[in-house]
Amino acid sequence: MNELDNSNQKPMSVKDWLITLLIMAIPLVGFIMLFVYAFSDSENVNKKNWAKAQLIMLAIVMGLFLLFFILFGAFFASIMAGSQSY
């Protein structure tokens, strides 16, 4: 187990990062792999932290998008409802 822990602490090579980024470019697979990388015990600690940061950023962006959608959707809906003439 000590050897496994030691290998998870080593810096990732450029090749490892390129493979990781290529996997992330695949639409649904990349999203699923973020969870695998973030919560797997056998992953490199650098990749785990990167995946956790990506998931946090994704949650923030999705939250802001949802807030934007609700605010401006309500604004445009009120404009459309007020512009109806009978």
Secondary structure, DSSP 8 states (H G I E B T S, - for coil): -HHHHHHTTS---HHHHHHHHHHHTSHHHHHHHHHHHHH-TTS-HHHHHHHHHHHHHHHHHHHHHHHHHHHHHHHHHHHHHHT---
